[in-house]
Amino acid sequence: MKIMLANHASFQMGVWLGKGYPVAWLIGPKAWWKTKLHAEMPYALDNDAFSAWTSGEEWNEPRFYEMLSLASISYPKPSWVVVPDVVGDKYKTLESWHQHASRVAEFKIPLAFAVQDGMTKKDVPHDADVVFVGGTDAWKWRNLKEWTDNFDRVHVGRVNSLEKVQMCYHLGCESIDGTGWFRDGTESARFQRLLRYFHQDQPKQTTIPLRDGNINGEVRLCR
């Protein structure tokens, strides 16, 4: 399982990558313009719908497609992209998928579908490559096993505790993300718990090979 730490370009990320730790980036349209890609660093693309929702801003569709246009000709290629979703709304997210999925697919990047509260496995589109587990925290953790039992590629958003990291690993999630690990600095208890996980607690086999032969591995902590 890979742990995605947003696009945190710290020295620490380079150290972890050099040691073979399962880290990666989850990059949204806002962060794309200030992120320098590295051949050794796997990454996936967010759509920034969640950050727009939390800040009360209107989602920027043109900027999302500008990012896809550049990513499609960049190296390395992204592992997947989250097709635009509507936070907390099952039906509007399904509408958004039908509106955007075929257009996003033109960029030849695997598609991730963000599941929301109230969805079941029957709601996942047949052409989705990855299930991105969003929704409210209570619903997400209560229903996570349904997604890992029924889909090979599952990413979980907003994983900000070591307990939840280990839960995702044991359920077979391909990758996770979370923004909170660096928030209080590298001396914080939260960061030190993650560091200890890398050094001691994580199982020896942490990387899950991708089925499509993509050169990028998967692992994340971001939304």
Backbone as a chain_set.jsonl record, in Angstrom:
{"seq": "MKIMLANHASFQMGVWLGKGYPVAWLIGPKAWWKTKLHAEMPYALDNDAFSAWTSGEEWNEPRFYEMLSLASISYPKPSWVVVPDVVGDKYKTLESWHQHASRVAEFKIPLAFAVQDGMTKKDVPHDADVVFVGGTDAWKWRNLKEWTDNFDRVHVGRVNSLEKVQMCYHLGCESIDGTGWFRDGTESARFQRLLRYFHQDQPKQTTIPLRDGNINGEVRLCR", "coords": {"N": [[0.84, -1.187, 0.0], [0.478, 2.218, -0.78], [1.302, 5.427, 0.544], [-0.03, 8.539, 0.219], [1.133, 11.722, 0.364], [-0.035, 14.281, -0.24], [1.192, 16.943, -2.228], [3.571, 17.299, -0.955], [6.598, 18.689, -0.896], [8.917, 18.197, 0.65], [12.203, 17.902, 2.194], [12.166, 15.648, 3.733], [10.417, 13.918, 2.393], [11.963, 13.218, 0.191], [13.994, 11.815, 1.462], [12.545, 9.63, 2.488], [11.657, 8.477, 0.099], [14.117, 7.736, -1.024], [14.827, 5.737, 0.723], [13.131, 3.785, 0.045], [10.552, 3.806, 1.035], [6.952, 3.578, 0.981], [5.811, 6.026, -0.458], [3.984, 8.703, -2.077], [2.595, 11.212, -4.289], [-0.418, 13.136, -4.218], [-1.853, 15.189, -6.386], [-3.506, 18.176, -6.953], [-5.317, 20.534, -9.119], [-4.658, 23.214, -8.208], [-2.201, 22.842, -6.935], [-0.663, 21.768, -8.932], [0.72, 23.598, -10.544], [2.857, 24.465, -9.065], [4.365, 22.282, -8.568], [7.109, 20.212, -9.048], [7.659, 17.551, -11.016], [9.032, 14.299, -10.369], [10.937, 11.64, -11.664], [11.134, 9.376, -10.095], [9.09, 9.531, -8.267], [5.94, 8.409, -7.704], [2.597, 9.44, -8.581], [-0.796, 10.686, -8.324], [-3.766, 12.283, -9.644], [-5.804, 14.731, -8.233], [-9.052, 16.375, -8.152], [-9.66, 18.701, -6.865], [-12.197, 19.225, -5.894], [-13.007, 18.745, -3.276], [-11.423, 20.496, -1.714], [-12.334, 22.932, -2.719], [-14.968, 22.821, -1.884], [-14.69, 22.794, 0.937], [-13.636, 25.302, 1.365], [-15.562, 26.959, 0.458], [-15.542, 27.832, -2.157], [-16.111, 28.213, -5.705], [-15.889, 25.416, -7.833], [-13.155, 25.017, -10.046], [-13.37, 24.393, -13.188], [-12.025, 24.84, -15.779], [-9.304, 25.032, -14.958], [-8.849, 22.476, -13.976], [-8.974, 20.895, -16.321], [-6.887, 22.019, -17.746], [-4.732, 21.139, -16.21], [-4.941, 18.357, -16.707], [-4.353, 18.282, -19.423], [-1.646, 19.038, -19.484], [-0.53, 17.069, -17.806], [-0.924, 14.783, -19.291], [1.056, 14.825, -21.178], [3.322, 14.763, -19.777], [6.197, 13.504, -17.904], [6.894, 11.523, -15.112], [3.89, 9.648, -16.044], [0.652, 10.188, -14.568], [-0.823, 8.005, -12.099], [-3.582, 7.732, -11.836], [-6.659, 9.638, -12.173], [-8.973, 11.59, -10.336], [-12.183, 11.684, -11.333], [-14.283, 14.533, -11.726], [-16.267, 15.129, -8.866], [-19.081, 15.536, -6.599], [-19.068, 16.697, -3.487], [-20.336, 14.756, -0.875], [-22.751, 14.22, -2.141], [-24.556, 11.857, -3.588], [-26.151, 11.556, -5.976], [-25.604, 13.827, -7.567], [-22.907, 13.402, -7.919], [-22.903, 11.103, -9.508], [-24.132, 12.19, -11.762], [-22.156, 14.028, -12.448], [-20.079, 12.318, -13.142], [-21.092, 11.151, -15.511], [-21.143, 13.408, -17.046], [-18.443, 14.185, -17.234], [-16.639, 11.963, -17.489], [-16.117, 10.679, -20.017], [-14.847, 12.714, -21.404], [-12.597, 13.201, -19.755], [-11.373, 10.725, -20.066], [-10.228, 10.911, -22.55], [-7.681, 11.839, -22.18], [-6.151, 9.688, -21.634], [-5.583, 8.686, -19.073], [-5.936, 6.613, -16.277], [-9.159, 6.246, -14.715], [-10.583, 7.413, -11.706], [-13.277, 6.863, -9.526], [-15.151, 8.705, -7.282], [-16.647, 7.61, -4.459], [-19.604, 8.299, -2.594], [-21.578, 9.072, 0.385], [-24.166, 6.729, 0.894], [-23.883, 5.335, -1.458], [-23.522, 2.178, -3.184], [-21.874, -0.84, -4.255], [-23.059, -1.211, -6.727], [-23.355, 1.262, -7.778], [-20.959, 2.066, -8.843], [-19.396, 3.07, -11.767], [-18.97, 1.097, -14.741], [-16.725, 1.617, -16.215], [-14.862, 2.673, -14.524], [-11.602, 2.784, -13.193], [-10.451, 2.871, -10.689], [-11.612, 2.864, -7.348], [-12.328, 5.552, -5.394], [-12.536, 6.204, -2.139], [-14.541, 8.378, -0.649], [-16.738, 10.578, 0.949], [-18.501, 11.022, 4.144], [-16.736, 10.75, 7.285], [-17.745, 8.83, 9.174], [-19.45, 7.215, 7.605], [-17.653, 6.336, 5.665], [-15.689, 4.731, 7.025], [-17.298, 2.789, 8.121], [-18.21, 1.441, 5.905], [-16.036, 0.642, 4.407], [-14.986, -1.95, 3.991], [-16.753, -3.103, 2.196], [-16.031, -1.994, -0.244], [-13.355, -2.831, -0.589], [-13.735, -5.554, -0.65], [-14.992, -5.935, -3.059], [-13.703, -4.633, -5.141], [-10.66, -4.346, -6.966], [-8.86, -2.224, -6.948], [-8.53, 0.205, -4.708], [-8.674, 3.364, -3.287], [-8.291, 5.4, -0.416], [-9.494, 8.342, 0.957], [-8.453, 11.075, 3.128], [-7.018, 9.949, 5.421], [-5.813, 10.062, 8.426], [-4.713, 9.05, 10.758], [-2.66, 6.704, 12.503], [-3.867, 4.335, 13.214], [-5.951, 4.132, 11.343], [-4.45, 4.032, 9.009], [-3.254, 1.489, 9.27], [-5.548, -0.083, 9.29], [-6.475, 0.297, 6.663], [-4.37, -0.892, 5.275], [-4.564, -3.597, 6.076], [-7.032, -4.26, 5.041], [-6.491, -4.315, 2.403], [-6.249, -2.051, 0.758], [-5.183, -0.114, -2.036], [-4.006, 2.393, -2.0], [-3.702, 5.413, -0.002], [-4.618, 8.659, 1.357], [-3.789, 11.747, 3.072], [-3.86, 14.903, 4.672], [-2.903, 15.778, 7.074], [-0.463, 15.029, 8.272], [1.976, 16.492, 8.192], [1.191, 18.854, 9.263], [1.595, 19.949, 11.839], [4.304, 20.131, 12.015], [7.545, 18.423, 11.919], [8.243, 17.48, 14.379], [6.012, 16.844, 15.752], [3.653, 14.749, 17.533], [1.951, 13.286, 15.892], [3.277, 13.211, 13.392], [5.588, 11.839, 14.173], [4.533, 9.366, 14.814], [3.827, 8.416, 12.294], [6.368, 8.298, 11.171], [7.51, 6.337, 12.779], [5.966, 4.209, 11.982], [6.909, 3.801, 9.362], [9.552, 3.092, 9.972], [9.378, 0.896, 11.767], [6.789, -0.365, 12.189], [5.366, -1.003, 9.832], [4.343, -3.629, 7.611], [6.616, -5.831, 5.914], [6.195, -6.248, 3.153], [4.983, -3.863, 1.245], [4.228, -2.675, -1.132], [1.888, -2.698, -3.706], [1.638, -4.174, -6.785], [0.676, -2.591, -9.863], [-2.086, -3.36, -11.958], [-2.201, -2.617, -14.615], [0.291, -2.298, -15.667], [1.421, 0.184, -15.476], [4.112, 2.425, -14.897], [4.156, 3.7, -12.51], [3.926, 3.319, -9.004], [1.451, 2.901, -6.35], [0.184, 4.759, -3.632], [-1.012, 6.714, -1.025], [-1.803, 9.771, 0.774], [-3.967, 12.122, 1.157], [-6.546, 13.758, 0.498]], "CA": [[0.0, 0.0, 0.0], [1.239, 3.47, -0.84], [0.779, 6.53, 1.339], [0.112, 9.766, -0.549], [1.262, 12.888, 1.221], [-0.31, 15.436, -1.083], [2.365, 17.245, -3.051], [4.513, 17.846, 0.014], [7.913, 18.581, -1.525], [9.905, 18.422, 1.692], [13.409, 17.081, 2.219], [11.807, 14.367, 4.345], [9.846, 13.053, 1.358], [13.072, 12.688, -0.587], [14.656, 10.798, 2.286], [11.691, 8.432, 2.51], [11.685, 7.874, -1.23], [15.414, 7.106, -1.168], [14.858, 4.534, 1.558], [12.19, 2.819, -0.487], [9.269, 3.846, 1.73], [5.872, 3.643, -0.011], [5.196, 7.347, -0.494], [3.621, 9.221, -3.39], [1.904, 12.493, -4.247], [-1.733, 13.363, -4.804], [-1.705, 16.571, -6.835], [-4.689, 18.795, -7.53], [-5.037, 21.631, -10.058], [-3.982, 24.343, -7.585], [-0.82, 22.494, -6.613], [0.054, 21.312, -10.128], [1.559, 24.647, -11.124], [4.039, 24.672, -8.24], [4.96, 20.972, -8.296], [8.086, 19.705, -10.002], [7.572, 16.097, -11.029], [10.27, 13.538, -10.317], [10.745, 10.34, -12.303], [11.054, 8.317, -9.089], [7.962, 9.754, -7.371], [4.617, 8.154, -8.279], [1.592, 10.425, -8.187], [-2.103, 10.667, -8.97], [-4.332, 13.621, -9.782], [-7.068, 15.063, -7.594], [-9.776, 17.384, -8.933], [-9.825, 19.864, -5.98], [-13.598, 19.461, -5.529], [-13.128, 18.76, -1.815], [-10.855, 21.738, -1.178], [-13.247, 24.021, -3.089], [-16.138, 22.686, -1.017], [-14.37, 23.178, 2.311], [-13.344, 26.747, 1.419], [-16.717, 27.696, -0.037], [-15.247, 28.39, -3.467], [-16.658, 27.521, -6.862], [-14.902, 24.519, -8.433], [-12.587, 25.609, -11.252], [-13.315, 23.373, -14.241], [-10.95, 25.061, -16.758], [-7.994, 24.72, -14.386], [-8.76, 21.009, -13.903], [-8.657, 20.355, -17.655], [-5.533, 22.47, -18.09], [-3.835, 20.201, -15.542], [-4.966, 17.079, -17.425], [-3.663, 18.461, -20.7], [-0.206, 19.03, -19.23], [-0.147, 15.775, -17.235], [-0.972, 13.748, -20.324], [2.291, 14.874, -21.969], [4.425, 14.867, -18.827], [6.821, 12.276, -17.425], [6.119, 10.316, -15.404], [2.454, 9.793, -16.168], [-0.074, 9.938, -13.321], [-1.39, 6.666, -11.939], [-5.011, 7.888, -12.104], [-7.215, 10.961, -11.898], [-10.328, 11.549, -9.781], [-13.164, 12.377, -12.171], [-14.991, 15.497, -10.89], [-17.357, 14.632, -8.042], [-19.752, 16.547, -5.788], [-18.852, 16.221, -2.123], [-21.491, 14.418, -0.057], [-23.985, 14.1, -2.923], [-24.527, 10.653, -4.42], [-26.769, 11.702, -7.291], [-24.859, 14.808, -8.353], [-21.624, 12.794, -8.291], [-23.177, 10.239, -10.657], [-24.349, 13.089, -12.897], [-20.869, 14.594, -12.819], [-19.33, 11.262, -13.838], [-21.606, 11.042, -16.886], [-20.799, 14.648, -17.742], [-17.007, 14.401, -17.404], [-15.774, 10.78, -17.62], [-15.662, 10.434, -21.394], [-13.892, 13.778, -21.755], [-11.365, 12.932, -19.015], [-10.765, 9.517, -20.631], [-9.472, 11.27, -23.758], [-6.297, 12.129, -21.805], [-5.475, 8.386, -21.479], [-5.192, 8.503, -17.678], [-6.947, 5.79, -15.608], [-10.195, 7.03, -14.063], [-11.014, 7.073, -10.347], [-14.628, 7.289, -9.206], [-15.244, 9.032, -5.857], [-17.916, 7.163, -3.901], [-20.16, 9.196, -1.578], [-22.542, 8.471, 1.306], [-25.357, 6.132, 0.305], [-23.568, 4.523, -2.628], [-23.16, 0.771, -3.038], [-21.029, -1.302, -5.358], [-23.811, -1.121, -7.976], [-23.27, 2.636, -8.291], [-19.649, 2.319, -9.445], [-19.463, 2.902, -13.229], [-18.21, -0.055, -15.256], [-15.465, 2.056, -16.823], [-13.971, 3.233, -13.502], [-10.427, 1.947, -12.935], [-10.127, 2.943, -9.264], [-12.643, 3.39, -6.447], [-11.797, 6.511, -4.436], [-13.523, 6.222, -1.059], [-14.716, 9.663, -0.008], [-17.878, 10.576, 1.853], [-18.256, 11.407, 5.526], [-15.862, 9.811, 7.981], [-18.489, 7.719, 9.774], [-19.903, 6.326, 6.526], [-16.477, 5.763, 4.987], [-15.059, 3.643, 7.772], [-18.289, 1.732, 8.328], [-18.468, 0.713, 4.666], [-14.811, 0.438, 3.642], [-14.782, -3.362, 3.623], [-17.555, -3.406, 1.008], [-15.283, -1.607, -1.443], [-12.173, -3.68, -0.752], [-14.197, -6.911, -0.97], [-15.58, -6.012, -4.392], [-12.905, -3.961, -6.17], [-9.227, -4.619, -6.834], [-8.095, -0.995, -6.755], [-9.283, 1.083, -3.809], [-7.944, 4.438, -2.633], [-9.089, 5.977, 0.66], [-9.134, 9.722, 1.245], [-8.482, 11.612, 4.486], [-6.56, 8.964, 6.408], [-4.903, 10.903, 9.199], [-4.279, 8.423, 12.007], [-1.939, 5.461, 12.262], [-4.851, 3.252, 13.321], [-6.659, 4.029, 10.068], [-3.459, 3.566, 8.034], [-3.125, 0.041, 9.437], [-6.818, -0.669, 8.865], [-6.486, 0.291, 5.198], [-3.4, -1.892, 4.827], [-5.06, -4.953, 6.312], [-8.173, -4.506, 4.16], [-5.993, -4.453, 1.04], [-6.338, -0.826, -0.053], [-4.008, 0.12, -2.87], [-3.366, 3.644, -1.613], [-4.454, 6.28, 0.899], [-4.07, 10.001, 1.42], [-4.139, 12.525, 4.252], [-3.112, 16.162, 4.683], [-2.576, 16.22, 8.416], [0.761, 14.489, 8.867], [3.007, 17.518, 8.315], [0.545, 20.106, 9.646], [2.155, 20.492, 13.079], [5.759, 20.037, 11.989], [8.117, 17.076, 11.98], [8.433, 17.064, 15.763], [4.717, 16.564, 16.351], [3.389, 13.351, 17.859], [1.332, 12.658, 14.723], [4.325, 12.934, 12.411], [6.479, 10.826, 14.717], [3.867, 8.066, 14.702], [3.98, 7.976, 10.908], [7.772, 7.954, 10.993], [7.712, 5.057, 13.439], [5.332, 3.218, 11.111], [7.856, 3.516, 8.293], [10.756, 2.467, 10.509], [9.19, -0.323, 12.548], [5.502, -1.03, 12.271], [4.751, -1.43, 8.592], [4.734, -4.947, 7.116], [7.746, -5.758, 4.981], [5.708, -6.116, 1.788], [4.035, -2.752, 1.295], [3.879, -2.161, -2.447], [0.997, -3.538, -4.475], [1.871, -3.88, -8.198], [-0.494, -2.171, -10.598], [-2.497, -4.363, -12.931], [-2.114, -2.174, -16.002], [1.67, -2.164, -16.092], [1.87, 1.561, -15.334], [5.391, 2.443, -14.197], [4.004, 4.312, -11.199], [3.286, 2.56, -7.938], [0.358, 3.674, -5.78], [0.166, 4.924, -2.2], [-1.227, 8.133, -0.788], [-2.417, 10.378, 1.951], [-4.166, 13.519, 0.814], [-7.749, 14.571, 0.445]], "C": [[0.879, 1.242, 0.0], [0.527, 4.57, -0.051], [1.037, 7.832, 0.593], [0.083, 10.968, 0.366], [1.098, 14.162, 0.42], [0.899, 15.689, -1.973], [3.444, 17.829, -2.149], [5.945, 17.623, -0.483], [9.036, 18.796, -0.513], [11.134, 17.532, 1.51], [13.09, 15.689, 2.758], [11.223, 13.402, 3.325], [10.94, 12.43, 0.512], [13.829, 11.606, 0.166], [13.851, 9.516, 2.289], [11.718, 7.709, 1.17], [12.992, 7.133, -1.448], [15.541, 5.817, -0.375], [13.865, 3.474, 1.088], [10.853, 2.778, 0.231], [8.152, 4.088, 0.709], [5.14, 4.976, -0.018], [4.92, 7.776, -1.933], [2.93, 10.558, -3.196], [0.49, 12.349, -4.78], [-1.789, 14.847, -5.122], [-3.001, 17.066, -7.461], [-4.323, 19.958, -8.438], [-4.309, 22.817, -9.435], [-2.506, 24.062, -7.373], [-0.004, 22.117, -7.844], [1.087, 22.337, -10.602], [2.824, 24.906, -10.315], [4.761, 23.373, -7.914], [5.905, 20.568, -9.411], [8.073, 18.187, -9.932], [8.964, 15.476, -10.973], [10.021, 12.141, -10.866], [10.531, 9.234, -11.286], [9.809, 8.415, -8.219], [6.63, 9.478, -8.062], [3.627, 9.201, -7.794], [0.277, 10.144, -8.906], [-2.661, 12.088, -8.934], [-5.682, 13.735, -9.092], [-7.789, 16.086, -8.484], [-10.039, 18.674, -8.147], [-11.279, 20.168, -5.64], [-13.75, 19.575, -4.017], [-12.586, 20.062, -1.229], [-11.72, 22.937, -1.528], [-14.472, 24.013, -2.179], [-15.85, 23.175, 0.397], [-14.105, 24.685, 2.439], [-14.496, 27.606, 0.914], [-16.506, 28.345, -1.389], [-15.959, 27.591, -4.565], [-15.559, 26.651, -7.474], [-14.469, 25.057, -9.793], [-12.391, 24.534, -12.327], [-12.206, 23.621, -15.259], [-9.574, 24.7, -16.214], [-7.791, 23.209, -14.272], [-8.351, 20.435, -15.262], [-7.302, 20.841, -18.166], [-4.5, 21.537, -17.459], [-3.785, 18.864, -16.297], [-4.199, 17.165, -18.742], [-2.152, 18.393, -20.517], [0.258, 17.672, -18.695], [-0.074, 14.691, -18.3], [0.287, 13.723, -21.184], [3.526, 14.97, -21.077], [5.016, 13.503, -18.524], [7.242, 12.481, -15.983], [4.641, 10.619, -15.54], [1.782, 9.535, -14.821], [-0.678, 8.541, -13.295], [-2.887, 6.649, -12.21], [-5.422, 9.318, -11.81], [-8.627, 10.783, -11.349], [-11.254, 12.361, -10.689], [-13.982, 13.315, -11.278], [-16.206, 14.902, -10.185], [-17.989, 15.8, -7.292], [-19.777, 16.031, -4.362], [-20.176, 15.978, -1.4], [-22.781, 14.195, -0.815], [-23.873, 12.934, -3.905], [-25.007, 10.932, -5.843], [-26.046, 12.729, -8.159], [-23.487, 14.279, -8.754], [-21.81, 11.866, -9.483], [-23.416, 11.082, -11.91], [-23.027, 13.661, -13.4], [-20.011, 13.572, -13.56], [-19.788, 11.178, -15.296], [-21.276, 12.282, -17.707], [-19.318, 14.704, -18.12], [-16.19, 13.162, -17.799], [-15.255, 10.571, -19.031], [-14.65, 11.485, -21.837], [-12.559, 13.554, -21.046], [-10.636, 11.739, -19.619], [-9.939, 9.813, -21.88], [-8.002, 11.548, -23.454], [-5.502, 10.855, -21.492], [-4.882, 8.202, -20.081], [-6.278, 7.665, -17.013], [-7.89, 6.635, -14.75], [-10.531, 6.501, -12.672], [-12.398, 7.668, -10.106], [-14.744, 7.505, -7.708], [-16.616, 8.623, -5.326], [-18.307, 8.062, -2.729], [-21.173, 8.444, -0.706], [-23.761, 7.943, 0.545], [-25.087, 5.279, -0.912], [-23.278, 3.082, -2.235], [-22.322, 0.38, -4.246], [-21.725, -1.18, -6.712], [-23.73, 0.275, -8.589], [-21.957, 2.931, -9.001], [-19.722, 2.087, -10.952], [-18.543, 1.782, -13.705], [-16.86, 0.353, -15.817], [-14.546, 2.761, -15.821], [-12.827, 2.264, -13.231], [-10.115, 1.83, -11.447], [-11.355, 3.443, -8.508], [-11.955, 4.276, -5.416], [-12.848, 6.659, -3.341], [-13.507, 7.585, -0.365], [-15.864, 9.582, 0.979], [-17.512, 11.02, 3.264], [-17.434, 10.344, 6.232], [-16.614, 8.604, 8.519], [-18.919, 6.725, 8.712], [-18.721, 5.611, 5.879], [-15.921, 4.571, 5.738], [-16.027, 2.484, 8.034], [-18.435, 0.856, 7.091], [-17.215, 0.363, 3.873], [-14.649, -0.995, 3.158], [-15.604, -3.75, 2.392], [-16.777, -3.094, -0.269], [-14.076, -2.514, -1.651], [-12.559, -5.118, -1.072], [-14.609, -7.045, -2.425], [-14.765, -5.364, -5.502], [-11.419, -4.151, -5.899], [-8.43, -3.371, -6.476], [-8.926, -0.005, -5.959], [-8.324, 2.084, -3.171], [-8.852, 5.051, -1.579], [-8.592, 7.389, 0.965], [-9.211, 10.051, 2.721], [-8.181, 10.544, 5.54], [-5.47, 9.636, 7.231], [-4.556, 10.345, 10.569], [-3.617, 7.095, 11.669], [-2.884, 4.264, 12.339], [-5.571, 3.037, 11.996], [-5.705, 3.604, 8.947], [-3.366, 2.04, 8.086], [-4.399, -0.678, 9.021], [-6.877, -0.776, 7.345], [-5.525, -0.753, 4.646], [-3.991, -3.296, 4.931], [-6.289, -5.285, 5.469], [-7.757, -4.581, 2.69], [-6.141, -3.231, 0.167], [-5.047, -0.627, -0.833], [-3.262, 1.37, -2.432], [-4.297, 4.449, -0.716], [-3.873, 7.689, 0.82], [-4.524, 10.698, 2.684], [-3.272, 13.767, 4.333], [-2.525, 16.505, 6.041], [-1.206, 15.87, 8.959], [1.841, 15.533, 9.085], [2.477, 18.807, 8.949], [1.186, 20.759, 10.864], [3.67, 20.378, 13.154], [6.263, 18.616, 12.205], [8.392, 16.602, 13.398], [7.114, 16.704, 16.445], [4.537, 15.069, 16.595], [2.807, 12.613, 16.658], [2.388, 12.277, 13.688], [5.245, 11.819, 12.902], [5.849, 9.435, 14.677], [3.97, 7.524, 13.288], [5.417, 7.542, 10.645], [8.077, 6.592, 11.62], [7.088, 3.916, 12.624], [6.281, 2.82, 9.981], [9.058, 2.718, 8.813], [10.515, 1.076, 11.089], [7.909, -1.082, 12.267], [4.975, -1.585, 10.96], [5.226, -2.824, 8.201], [5.816, -4.801, 6.058], [7.273, -5.566, 3.545], [4.638, -5.045, 1.745], [3.553, -2.306, -0.079], [3.021, -3.161, -3.203], [1.202, -3.216, -5.947], [0.574, -3.515, -8.903], [-0.806, -3.164, -11.707], [-2.223, -3.949, -14.364], [-0.686, -1.959, -16.486], [2.193, -0.755, -16.029], [3.152, 1.591, -14.516], [5.256, 3.003, -12.791], [3.388, 3.347, -10.208], [2.158, 3.402, -7.383], [0.423, 3.648, -4.272], [-0.065, 6.379, -1.873], [-1.933, 8.539, 0.471], [-2.813, 11.811, 1.633], [-5.503, 14.169, 1.034], [-8.27, 14.957, 1.794]], "O": [[1.893, 1.303, 0.694], [-0.701, 4.619, 0.003], [2.19, 8.195, 0.357], [-0.902, 11.197, 1.067], [1.982, 15.019, 0.404], [1.553, 14.746, -2.419], [4.152, 18.755, -2.545], [6.438, 16.495, -0.487], [10.001, 19.504, -0.8], [11.105, 16.546, 0.773], [13.653, 14.689, 2.314], [11.496, 12.202, 3.377], [10.862, 11.255, 0.153], [14.253, 10.608, -0.416], [14.406, 8.431, 2.113], [11.793, 6.482, 1.116], [12.996, 6.029, -1.992], [16.279, 4.912, -0.763], [13.776, 2.394, 1.672], [10.093, 1.824, 0.064], [8.38, 4.732, -0.315], [3.975, 5.048, 0.374], [5.538, 7.281, -2.876], [2.706, 10.987, -2.064], [0.228, 11.548, -5.677], [-1.774, 15.675, -4.211], [-3.529, 16.449, -8.386], [-3.154, 20.334, -8.524], [-3.419, 23.382, -10.071], [-1.659, 24.927, -7.598], [1.226, 22.145, -7.798], [2.191, 21.976, -11.01], [3.769, 25.507, -10.826], [5.667, 23.357, -7.08], [5.535, 20.585, -10.585], [8.433, 17.604, -8.91], [9.939, 16.048, -11.462], [8.997, 11.528, -10.562], [9.831, 8.26, -11.565], [9.497, 7.469, -7.495], [6.228, 10.251, -8.932], [3.799, 9.78, -6.721], [0.234, 9.471, -9.936], [-2.105, 12.974, -8.285], [-6.587, 12.937, -9.336], [-7.215, 16.598, -9.445], [-10.58, 19.633, -8.697], [-11.576, 21.256, -5.146], [-14.522, 20.398, -3.526], [-13.211, 20.661, -0.354], [-11.838, 23.866, -0.729], [-14.952, 25.066, -1.758], [-16.661, 23.886, 0.989], [-14.327, 25.269, 3.5], [-14.418, 28.834, 0.937], [-17.203, 29.298, -1.74], [-16.351, 26.442, -4.362], [-14.422, 27.101, -7.617], [-15.296, 25.496, -10.592], [-11.364, 23.856, -12.36], [-11.486, 22.678, -15.586], [-8.759, 24.122, -16.933], [-6.676, 22.72, -14.453], [-7.47, 19.578, -15.332], [-6.645, 20.143, -18.937], [-3.508, 21.184, -18.097], [-2.707, 18.305, -16.499], [-3.488, 16.234, -19.123], [-1.458, 17.759, -21.311], [1.316, 17.18, -19.086], [0.753, 13.784, -18.211], [0.565, 12.723, -21.846], [4.632, 15.226, -21.554], [4.422, 12.472, -18.84], [7.872, 13.485, -15.653], [4.187, 11.71, -15.196], [2.286, 8.75, -14.018], [-1.002, 7.97, -14.336], [-3.411, 5.675, -12.75], [-4.646, 10.107, -11.271], [-9.387, 9.94, -11.826], [-11.117, 13.58, -10.796], [-14.342, 12.926, -10.167], [-17.056, 14.263, -10.806], [-17.487, 16.923, -7.346], [-20.438, 15.035, -4.068], [-21.025, 16.865, -1.319], [-23.824, 13.997, -0.191], [-23.183, 13.024, -4.92], [-24.329, 10.577, -6.807], [-25.893, 12.52, -9.362], [-22.956, 14.653, -9.8], [-20.966, 11.838, -10.379], [-22.954, 10.727, -12.995], [-22.799, 13.768, -14.605], [-19.297, 13.923, -14.5], [-18.961, 11.137, -16.207], [-21.147, 12.205, -18.929], [-18.966, 15.206, -19.187], [-15.127, 13.315, -18.401], [-14.067, 10.31, -19.218], [-13.705, 11.177, -22.564], [-11.501, 13.698, -21.66], [-9.407, 11.737, -19.68], [-9.045, 9.042, -22.227], [-7.164, 11.501, -24.355], [-4.327, 10.925, -21.13], [-3.803, 7.629, -19.93], [-7.457, 7.981, -17.172], [-7.471, 7.616, -14.135], [-10.737, 5.303, -12.482], [-12.658, 8.824, -10.439], [-14.466, 6.591, -6.932], [-17.63, 9.215, -5.696], [-17.453, 8.525, -1.972], [-21.57, 7.323, -1.025], [-24.31, 8.618, -0.325], [-25.978, 4.561, -1.364], [-22.848, 2.798, -1.117], [-22.095, 1.189, -5.147], [-21.057, -1.059, -7.738], [-24.004, 0.454, -9.776], [-21.847, 3.943, -9.693], [-20.082, 0.988, -11.375], [-17.473, 1.556, -13.139], [-15.945, -0.467, -15.89], [-13.559, 3.38, -16.219], [-13.05, 1.066, -13.059], [-9.58, 0.817, -10.996], [-12.054, 4.341, -8.976], [-11.105, 3.811, -4.656], [-13.933, 7.183, -3.591], [-12.594, 7.904, 0.397], [-15.957, 8.633, 1.757], [-16.36, 11.35, 3.543], [-17.433, 9.179, 5.833], [-16.17, 7.47, 8.339], [-18.77, 5.517, 8.898], [-18.793, 4.418, 5.584], [-15.703, 3.512, 5.149], [-15.607, 1.333, 8.151], [-18.744, -0.331, 7.2], [-17.322, -0.166, 2.767], [-14.218, -1.222, 2.028], [-15.199, -4.627, 1.629], [-16.853, -3.833, -1.251], [-13.803, -2.926, -2.779], [-11.784, -5.833, -1.706], [-14.583, -8.146, -2.976], [-15.09, -5.521, -6.679], [-10.975, -4.121, -4.751], [-7.427, -3.46, -5.769], [-9.9, 0.555, -6.462], [-7.302, 1.709, -2.595], [-10.05, 5.209, -1.81], [-7.402, 7.596, 1.203], [-9.934, 9.402, 3.478], [-8.991, 10.28, 6.428], [-4.333, 9.761, 6.778], [-4.144, 11.096, 11.454], [-3.963, 6.444, 10.683], [-2.714, 3.289, 11.608], [-5.779, 1.9, 11.573], [-6.113, 2.89, 8.031], [-3.398, 1.381, 7.047], [-4.336, -1.77, 8.456], [-7.278, -1.806, 6.803], [-5.833, -1.424, 3.661], [-3.922, -4.081, 3.985], [-6.563, -6.456, 5.208], [-8.584, -4.879, 1.828], [-6.158, -3.355, -1.058], [-3.958, -0.934, -0.347], [-2.032, 1.413, -2.482], [-5.504, 4.212, -0.668], [-2.782, 7.893, 0.288], [-5.514, 10.304, 3.301], [-2.068, 13.695, 4.086], [-1.726, 17.435, 6.148], [-0.823, 16.371, 10.016], [2.56, 15.463, 10.082], [3.239, 19.752, 9.15], [1.308, 21.983, 10.921], [4.255, 20.513, 14.229], [5.516, 17.729, 12.617], [8.739, 15.438, 13.601], [7.114, 16.298, 17.607], [5.178, 14.236, 15.954], [3.131, 11.448, 16.429], [2.39, 11.159, 13.174], [5.635, 10.949, 12.122], [6.554, 8.438, 14.523], [4.174, 6.327, 13.088], [5.655, 6.537, 9.975], [8.818, 5.793, 11.048], [7.617, 2.805, 12.585], [6.435, 1.636, 9.682], [9.518, 1.781, 8.16], [11.343, 0.181, 10.926], [7.928, -2.305, 12.121], [4.208, -2.548, 10.969], [6.385, -3.169, 8.431], [5.914, -3.771, 5.392], [7.881, -4.804, 2.793], [3.504, -5.284, 2.161], [2.541, -1.61, -0.167], [3.381, -4.331, -3.327], [0.963, -2.076, -6.346], [-0.489, -4.051, -8.591], [0.098, -3.735, -12.318], [-2.035, -4.797, -15.236], [-0.478, -1.486, -17.603], [3.308, -0.5, -16.483], [3.272, 0.855, -13.536], [6.144, 2.806, -11.961], [2.437, 2.636, -10.533], [1.915, 4.503, -7.875], [0.696, 2.599, -3.689], [0.645, 7.229, -2.411], [-2.578, 7.731, 1.139], [-1.979, 12.691, 1.848], [-5.54, 15.147, 1.781], [-9.286, 15.647, 1.89]]}, "num_chains": 1, "name": "protein.A"}
